[in-house]
Amino acid sequence: MTPEPAAPERPRSATDLFVTFTRLALMGFGGVLPIAQFELVERKRWMTKEQFVEMLSLAQVLPGPNVVNLALMFGDRHFGLRGAFAAMAGMLTVPLLIVLALAALYGRYAELPLVAGALRGMGAVAAGLVIATALKLWSTLRRNPLGPAWCLALAALTGVAVVGLRWPLAAVIASLGTLACVLAWRRIEP
């Protein structure tokens, strides 16, 4: 019999949430998701991989940035409205100031080839981080009602629809998202 996994730890305070979400927002230039997964699951151990995937799934269907939605839900879960605001402020305050400063600099130096090359390089790094996070979280698909094969097929169809066919995201969510929900519901139903 395998031992029961240890219960996740909890944030100590709303300030702990603010500092943690500020830290992960500042480390996640170009994509916070991989850093959020590392910080919340591996470093702080505030969530299991499964809990992270479940909360992220819900965050993705809500309007707004996925990780900000995740921060709001996570903060609310632990400290109510105060925690939701603390986590969201951590995600947005310092990064907003940095983005405003960078936008002003970009407006002045956008025509330089060095700036364009740096932005292309950052895009490649962000894509690599997202792929690495997907590979880390792959093991959670074994417990998904659809199983790894269906999840991979739906991910491939999503890629084809968005990149190859250039469908609008709303159409992809409405069609493939609905299909995934129906398939999962049929497998869960007793």
PyMOL commands that set and color helices and strands:
alter all, ss='L'
color gray80, all
select helices_A, chain A and resi 14-27+33-43+49-61+66-109+113-143+147-164+169-188
alter helices_A, ss='H'
color red, helices_A
deselect
rebuild
show_as cartoon
